Structure formats: structure tokens, C-alpha cells
Amino acid sequence: MTAPPQFSTLCNFRDLGGWRTADGRTVARGRLYRSDSLAKLAGDDLARFAALGIRTVIDLRYPWEIADRGRAPESLGVTWHNLSIEHRPYVQADIDPDVDPWRYLADRYAEVAEDGVVELRRALEVIADGEHPLVFHCASGKDRTGLLAALVLALLGVDEDRIATDFALTERATGRLVDEWRERNGGATPGWPAYGRAPAELIRLVLAELVAAHGSVRGYVTGRLGVGEDTIAALRDRLLTDDEKPHDDDASLWQAP
């Protein structure tokens, strides 16, 4: 399986495949991707995206974000779902620099986990039963996307260290995310100096609190979200393989971006 293409219009697109699971299997490559907003796709990137054969898109943004900035181009011919998992908007660029940003964001993730139960359940069902390859995204591919990616990887049996490593790979896109914010805001600088960051510490806080409240991530998914065991089984059947070498022994993935 070749690596996904490098897009010029997207800065946080990646394959969720390649991670080793607790039972020695591998999350299959080329089936499930995560991304920043696909509304940015244009030019040669449209052909690069089409070459991946993606059939289903889950857009986690608010409807008003889509109205303002657009959606995945309809010319791609994908099945498109808008599942807005966040219900309490906030402005990350305006986070108080004097507060603990990871504690603050972990609290926002907890709100999503509590408020977005219908949409998160549906997202997991679509990933389990929808047509693959599939990609899910929000605006920056960092927070809403990062939470859903963590839930999926945990259900597949990927351990916390690897989930945190995948989450923190977004830090390689931080510079581009800041540049994009500046372009949208007339060259201004975000008030929060850590805008665009996604350290492993953040998702570790989120996962620890889900485990403390529900016994495990699976307990949260089956209990609070109401996802059936048949859906989890389908997810594992579709996304795990015995035929691929895991990539998490690649030291570059474990180094700070």
C-alpha cells in the first residue's frame, strides 16, 4: 500500500491505518482517513483525492460552517454525511493565554462526548457499515476529528500510546493551520499562542476521563453512545487485517513533530 498523496490544499490529511492492535493485528491502510476540511480541495488536489477511491465522507462541522466555507466538492461523487458532533461553539483563537490550554480543551472534548451522542453514534455506524474507503473531517482535522479518531482506534484495540501518537501528528500541520487562520483574519495573529497545537497530553486527558467515568472507551461507546456490539464487530471486521506490517515501529512517528 502506497502512502496517501501530499495535498497542496489540505494540511492535515492522513491514513488511520498501520497501527498495531493489542491482539497483534494491524489497522488496514487505505480504508479510513482523517482530514482537515475537504471544502479546501481544488485544482490538482481533486484528482489526487479521487485517486484514493474514497466513497464516503463524514463532515463533523456545524451546518453554519458548511454554509460559510462550503463542503466536499460534489464533483467527487461521494456519499456525504454531515454529523455535527459539537454543540457548544467556542473560539480557540481567543482562549485565555493564562489558563491551562490542555485542561481547557479536554473540558471542551468532554462536552462533545456528552452532547454529541447521537452524531457520534451515527458516525461510528457509518464507519462500520458505510462504503469504504471513508474519510472524516472537521475544520482543522484536530479536535472533533481527533476525538472520533481516538474512539475508533480504541475500539479497534490500539493502545493509548499509539492513539496519542496519531493525535499528536497534527502538530506537523500547526504552522499551516496558523497561516490559514491568519489568511482568514486579515493577517492578524491568534490571541492564544498555542493555536493549532495538538499535544499527546491532551488526548491522554480525554481518554483517562472517559475511562474513569465509564470503565473503558468501549464502555462509553456501548453505554453512553448506545452503539451495539454488532456495530463494533463490523468495525473490527472491516478495518483490521492480519496481512499488513504495522508502521508504529517507525521511530519518526514517535518523535515530537
C-alpha positions as CSV (number, residue, x, y, z in Angstrom):
1,M,0.0,0.0,0.0
2,T,1.5,3.3,-1.0
3,A,1.4,6.4,1.2
4,P,-1.5,8.8,0.7
5,P,-0.8,11.8,-1.6
6,Q,0.6,15.1,-0.4
7,F,-2.1,17.7,-0.9
8,S,-1.3,21.3,-1.5
9,T,-4.8,22.5,-0.3
10,L,-5.0,20.2,2.7
11,C,-2.5,20.2,5.6
12,N,-3.8,17.5,8.0
13,F,-4.8,14.6,5.8
14,R,-3.6,11.1,6.8
15,D,-4.4,7.4,6.7
16,L,-5.6,6.0,10.1
17,G,-4.2,2.6,9.0
18,G,-1.0,0.9,10.1
19,W,-1.3,0.9,13.8
20,R,-0.7,-2.3,15.7
21,T,-3.5,-3.6,18.0
22,A,-3.4,-5.4,21.3
23,D,-4.2,-8.8,19.6
24,G,-1.3,-8.4,17.1
25,R,-3.4,-7.3,14.1
26,T,-3.0,-4.1,12.1
27,V,-5.4,-1.4,11.3
28,A,-5.7,-1.7,7.5
29,R,-4.3,1.0,5.3
30,G,-6.3,2.7,2.5
31,R,-9.7,2.2,4.2
32,L,-10.1,5.0,6.7
33,Y,-8.7,8.5,6.6
34,R,-8.9,11.7,8.7
35,S,-8.5,15.2,7.4
36,D,-8.9,18.9,7.7
37,S,-11.8,20.5,5.7
38,L,-12.3,18.9,2.3
39,A,-14.0,22.2,1.2
40,K,-10.5,23.4,0.5
41,L,-9.9,20.8,-2.2
42,A,-9.2,22.4,-5.6
43,G,-7.1,22.2,-8.7
44,D,-4.8,19.1,-9.0
45,D,-5.8,18.0,-5.5
46,L,-9.2,17.0,-6.8
47,A,-7.5,14.3,-8.9
48,R,-5.2,13.3,-6.1
49,F,-8.2,12.8,-3.8
50,A,-10.2,11.0,-6.5
51,A,-7.3,8.5,-7.0
52,L,-7.8,7.3,-3.4
53,G,-11.2,5.9,-4.4
54,I,-12.9,7.4,-1.3
55,R,-16.6,6.7,-1.4
56,T,-17.9,8.2,1.9
57,V,-17.3,11.5,3.6
58,I,-18.3,12.3,7.2
59,D,-18.2,16.1,7.8
60,L,-18.2,16.8,11.6
61,R,-18.6,20.6,11.2
62,Y,-21.6,22.7,12.2
63,P,-24.1,23.4,9.3
64,W,-23.2,27.1,9.6
65,E,-19.5,26.3,9.0
66,I,-20.5,24.4,5.8
67,A,-22.7,27.3,4.7
68,D,-19.9,29.7,5.2
69,R,-17.0,27.7,3.8
70,G,-18.5,25.0,1.7
71,R,-18.4,21.2,1.7
72,A,-16.5,18.5,-0.1
73,P,-16.9,19.2,-3.9
74,E,-20.0,17.4,-5.3
75,S,-17.9,16.5,-8.4
76,L,-16.2,13.9,-6.3
77,G,-19.3,11.8,-6.3
78,V,-19.1,10.6,-2.7
79,T,-21.8,9.8,-0.2
80,W,-21.7,12.8,2.2
81,H,-22.9,12.9,5.8
82,N,-23.0,16.0,8.0
83,L,-22.8,14.9,11.6
84,S,-22.1,17.9,13.8
85,I,-20.8,16.3,17.0
86,E,-20.0,19.6,18.8
87,H,-23.0,21.5,20.2
88,R,-21.3,24.4,22.2
89,P,-19.2,26.5,19.9
90,Y,-16.1,28.3,21.2
91,V,-13.3,30.2,19.5
92,Q,-9.9,28.6,20.0
93,A,-8.0,31.6,18.8
94,D,-9.5,33.5,21.8
95,I,-8.5,31.1,24.6
96,D,-7.1,33.0,27.5
97,P,-3.3,32.5,27.4
98,D,-3.3,32.4,31.2
99,V,-5.4,29.2,31.5
100,D,-4.1,25.7,31.2
101,P,-5.0,25.1,27.5
102,W,-4.9,21.3,27.6
103,R,-7.2,21.2,30.6
104,Y,-9.5,23.8,28.9
105,L,-9.6,21.8,25.6
106,A,-10.1,18.5,27.5
107,D,-13.2,20.0,29.0
108,R,-14.4,21.0,25.6
109,Y,-13.9,17.5,24.3
110,A,-15.8,16.2,27.3
111,E,-18.7,18.4,26.2
112,V,-18.6,16.9,22.8
113,A,-18.6,13.4,24.2
114,E,-21.6,14.3,26.3
115,D,-23.6,16.5,23.9
116,G,-22.9,14.7,20.6
117,V,-24.0,11.2,21.5
118,V,-26.5,10.9,18.6
119,E,-24.0,12.2,16.0
120,L,-21.0,10.2,17.4
121,R,-23.1,7.0,17.4
122,R,-24.1,7.6,13.8
123,A,-20.6,8.3,12.8
124,L,-19.4,5.0,14.2
125,E,-22.2,3.2,12.5
126,V,-21.4,4.8,9.1
127,I,-17.7,3.9,9.6
128,A,-18.7,0.3,10.4
129,D,-21.4,-0.1,7.7
130,G,-20.8,2.6,5.1
131,E,-19.0,2.2,1.8
132,H,-15.2,2.4,2.1
133,P,-12.7,3.9,1.7
134,L,-14.1,6.6,4.0
135,V,-12.8,9.9,5.4
136,F,-14.0,12.0,8.3
137,H,-13.0,15.6,8.9
138,C,-13.9,18.9,10.7
139,A,-12.3,22.3,10.0
140,S,-8.7,21.7,11.0
141,G,-8.8,18.0,11.5
142,K,-7.6,18.4,15.0
143,D,-10.3,18.4,17.8
144,R,-13.6,16.9,16.6
145,T,-11.7,14.7,14.1
146,G,-9.1,13.8,16.8
147,L,-11.8,12.7,19.3
148,L,-13.6,10.5,16.7
149,A,-10.2,9.0,15.6
150,A,-9.3,8.2,19.2
151,L,-12.7,6.4,19.7
152,V,-12.3,4.4,16.5
153,L,-8.7,3.4,17.3
154,A,-9.6,2.4,20.8
155,L,-12.4,0.2,19.6
156,L,-10.0,-1.5,17.2
157,G,-7.7,-2.3,20.1
158,V,-4.9,0.3,19.5
159,D,-3.3,1.2,22.8
160,E,-3.2,4.7,24.3
161,D,0.4,5.4,23.4
162,R,-0.3,4.8,19.7
163,I,-3.6,6.7,19.8
164,A,-1.7,9.7,21.4
165,T,1.0,9.5,18.7
166,D,-1.6,9.6,15.9
167,F,-3.3,12.5,17.6
168,A,-0.1,14.5,18.0
169,L,0.8,14.0,14.3
170,T,-1.5,17.0,13.8
171,E,1.3,19.2,15.3
172,R,3.1,18.8,12.0
173,A,0.3,20.8,10.5
174,T,0.3,23.5,13.2
175,G,2.2,26.1,11.1
176,R,-0.1,25.7,8.2
177,L,-3.2,25.9,10.4
178,V,-1.9,29.2,11.9
179,D,-1.2,30.5,8.4
180,E,-4.7,29.6,7.3
181,W,-6.2,31.4,10.3
182,R,-4.2,34.5,9.6
183,E,-5.3,34.5,5.9
184,R,-9.0,34.3,7.0
185,N,-8.4,37.1,9.5
186,G,-6.6,39.8,7.6
187,G,-3.1,38.8,8.7
188,A,-3.9,39.1,12.4
189,T,-2.2,36.8,15.0
190,P,-4.4,34.4,17.1
191,G,-4.8,35.6,20.7
192,W,-4.0,32.2,22.0
193,P,-0.3,31.5,21.3
194,A,-0.8,27.7,21.2
195,Y,-3.5,27.9,18.4
196,G,-3.2,24.8,16.1
197,R,-1.4,22.7,18.7
198,A,-2.5,19.0,19.4
199,P,-0.1,17.5,22.0
200,A,-0.4,13.9,23.1
201,E,-1.1,15.2,26.6
202,L,-4.5,16.5,25.5
203,I,-6.0,13.2,24.2
204,R,-4.5,11.3,27.2
205,L,-6.5,13.6,29.5
206,V,-9.7,13.0,27.4
207,L,-9.2,9.2,27.3
208,A,-8.4,9.0,31.1
209,E,-11.6,10.8,31.9
210,L,-13.7,8.6,29.7
211,V,-12.2,5.5,31.3
212,A,-12.8,7.0,34.8
213,A,-16.4,7.7,34.0
214,H,-17.3,4.6,32.0
215,G,-14.7,2.0,32.8
216,S,-13.3,2.0,29.3
217,V,-13.7,3.7,26.0
218,R,-15.7,0.7,24.9
219,G,-17.9,1.2,28.0
220,Y,-18.5,4.8,26.9
221,V,-19.3,3.8,23.4
222,T,-21.7,1.0,24.3
223,G,-23.2,2.7,27.3
224,R,-23.4,6.4,26.8
225,L,-23.5,6.3,23.0
226,G,-25.6,3.2,22.8
227,V,-23.5,1.6,20.0
228,G,-24.3,-2.1,19.6
229,E,-21.8,-4.9,19.8
230,D,-22.7,-5.8,16.3
231,T,-21.5,-2.4,15.1
232,I,-18.2,-2.8,16.9
233,A,-17.7,-6.2,15.5
234,A,-18.4,-4.9,12.0
235,L,-16.0,-2.0,12.6
236,R,-13.3,-4.5,13.5
237,D,-14.1,-6.9,10.7
238,R,-13.8,-4.1,8.1
239,L,-10.7,-2.3,9.5
240,L,-8.4,-4.9,10.9
241,T,-6.1,-7.2,8.9
242,D,-3.5,-9.9,9.5
243,D,-1.8,-9.2,6.2
244,E,-0.1,-5.9,6.7
245,K,3.0,-4.9,8.6
246,P,2.4,-2.3,11.3
247,H,4.1,1.0,10.9
248,D,4.3,2.0,14.5
249,D,7.9,0.7,14.8
250,D,8.9,3.7,12.6
251,A,10.8,5.9,15.0
252,S,9.9,9.0,13.1
253,L,6.2,8.6,14.1
254,W,7.2,8.7,17.8
255,Q,9.4,11.8,17.6
256,A,8.0,15.1,18.5
257,P,6.8,16.9,15.3
